[in-house]
Amino acid sequence: MGPGALPIVNESPLQRTVGLVCPHAGYMYSGPVAAHSFKALAEDGAPELVVLVGPNHSGYGAAVAVSQAEAWRTPLGDVKVDLEAAKTIVKVSGIAEFDDVAHMYEHSLEVQLPFLQYLYGSRFSIVPITMMLQDMATCRDLAKGIVAALKGCNGLVIASTDFTHYEPHAVALKKDLAVIEAIEEMNAEKMMFLVRKHNVTMCGYGPVATAILACRDLGAAQCRRLKYATSGDITGDYGEVVGYGSLVFLR
């Protein structure tokens, strides 16, 4: 399930990585899949800025909410929020706004931080963003702000999502792999179409579409699937699973 070895961190600036797609379930379920993304990131380089984009599960707060806290805290320590980059995103985007209420009960971004802290300690900053609105127009708008913040910067965007929720393994596999193929094609519009057409219960389709659009503008030429699995691969119960995927966008 996991990548099979601990990552060796390349301390140089990022060479090819522009973005990641990572899951956000409990670590025992999706952690091994997420580890593939972070191992690939570590081997490529060390970012200074990470823009984290995830869904808003709770319904609290702004439609597109950018954190303006000074830092986010985990058991591994504090991670500084880059308020200048956050201001750029809010300024350039027509819909994103500062709001920390949306982040109070949200887990999709905070579960990414221990992976990053294990790799890089406190040598990076973040801009956390949640999306309650996940339509294509909102994704395009937010992507513009992210591109403005990351242009010329040693940084990347991480889209946080799980794929199909609580369907039989075979059904989840068929739906999710079709969506993942569209992500690999870096075709945000096709991905959104497939999510709607097949009623794919992917919680972070907006964050992923935003990442695709932003990464394309930041010079990504390809997207590579690193790992896909379901909760059934962990628990042995394939009757009702959640799908998890790790992908990387590369220059």
ChimeraX attribute file (.defattr): number of C-alpha atoms within 10 A of each C-alpha:
attribute: neighborCount
match mode: 1-to-1
recipient: residues
	/A:1	16
	/A:2	14
	/A:3	17
	/A:4	10
	/A:5	9
	/A:6	12
	/A:7	17
	/A:8	14
	/A:9	17
	/A:10	15
	/A:11	14
	/A:12	13
	/A:13	15
	/A:14	20
	/A:15	16
	/A:16	16
	/A:17	26
	/A:18	29
	/A:19	30
	/A:20	28
	/A:21	28
	/A:22	31
	/A:23	31
	/A:24	24
	/A:25	20
	/A:26	10
	/A:27	13
	/A:28	11
	/A:29	21
	/A:30	26
	/A:31	20
	/A:32	20
	/A:33	26
	/A:34	31
	/A:35	26
	/A:36	25
	/A:37	25
	/A:38	24
	/A:39	20
	/A:40	19
	/A:41	27
	/A:42	22
	/A:43	17
	/A:44	19
	/A:45	21
	/A:46	22
	/A:47	24
	/A:48	18
	/A:49	22
	/A:50	22
	/A:51	24
	/A:52	26
	/A:53	30
	/A:54	30
	/A:55	28
	/A:56	27
	/A:57	17
	/A:58	13
	/A:59	14
	/A:60	17
	/A:61	18
	/A:62	21
	/A:63	19
	/A:64	26
	/A:65	25
	/A:66	27
	/A:67	23
	/A:68	20
	/A:69	15
	/A:70	12
	/A:71	17
	/A:72	17
	/A:73	13
	/A:74	13
	/A:75	6
	/A:76	13
	/A:77	14
	/A:78	16
	/A:79	21
	/A:80	18
	/A:81	22
	/A:82	22
	/A:83	18
	/A:84	12
	/A:85	20
	/A:86	24
	/A:87	19
	/A:88	16
	/A:89	28
	/A:90	21
	/A:91	14
	/A:92	18
	/A:93	21
	/A:94	13
	/A:95	19
	/A:96	24
	/A:97	20
	/A:98	19
	/A:99	20
	/A:100	19
	/A:101	15
	/A:102	24
	/A:103	23
	/A:104	11
	/A:105	13
	/A:106	18
	/A:107	18
	/A:108	25
	/A:109	24
	/A:110	17
	/A:111	20
	/A:112	21
	/A:113	20
	/A:114	17
	/A:115	18
	/A:116	20
	/A:117	17
	/A:118	12
	/A:119	21
	/A:120	17
	/A:121	14
	/A:122	15
	/A:123	14
	/A:124	19
	/A:125	21
	/A:126	24
	/A:127	26
	/A:128	24
	/A:129	29
	/A:130	31
	/A:131	27
	/A:132	22
	/A:133	17
	/A:134	22
	/A:135	14
	/A:136	16
	/A:137	13
	/A:138	22
	/A:139	26
	/A:140	19
	/A:141	19
	/A:142	28
	/A:143	26
	/A:144	18
	/A:145	23
	/A:146	30
	/A:147	23
	/A:148	19
	/A:149	23
	/A:150	22
	/A:151	14
	/A:152	9
	/A:153	14
	/A:154	19
	/A:155	23
	/A:156	29
	/A:157	29
	/A:158	26
	/A:159	31
	/A:160	31
	/A:161	27
	/A:162	25
	/A:163	28
	/A:164	26
	/A:165	19
	/A:166	16
	/A:167	16
	/A:168	17
	/A:169	22
	/A:170	13
	/A:171	15
	/A:172	24
	/A:173	21
	/A:174	11
	/A:175	20
	/A:176	26
	/A:177	15
	/A:178	15
	/A:179	25
	/A:180	20
	/A:181	16
	/A:182	19
	/A:183	27
	/A:184	19
	/A:185	16
	/A:186	24
	/A:187	16
	/A:188	24
	/A:189	15
	/A:190	16
	/A:191	24
	/A:192	21
	/A:193	13
	/A:194	17
	/A:195	20
	/A:196	11
	/A:197	9
	/A:198	12
	/A:199	11
	/A:200	19
	/A:201	20
	/A:202	20
	/A:203	20
	/A:204	27
	/A:205	28
	/A:206	31
	/A:207	30
	/A:208	30
	/A:209	27
	/A:210	30
	/A:211	34
	/A:212	32
	/A:213	24
	/A:214	28
	/A:215	28
	/A:216	22
	/A:217	16
	/A:218	20
	/A:219	15
	/A:220	20
	/A:221	15
	/A:222	16
	/A:223	26
	/A:224	17
	/A:225	18
	/A:226	17
	/A:227	19
	/A:228	21
	/A:229	23
	/A:230	28
	/A:231	21
	/A:232	17
	/A:233	15
	/A:234	15
	/A:235	11
	/A:236	10
	/A:237	13
	/A:238	18
	/A:239	12
	/A:240	17
	/A:241	26
	/A:242	25
	/A:243	29
	/A:244	30
	/A:245	26
	/A:246	27
	/A:247	26
	/A:248	25
	/A:249	27
	/A:250	19
	/A:251	15
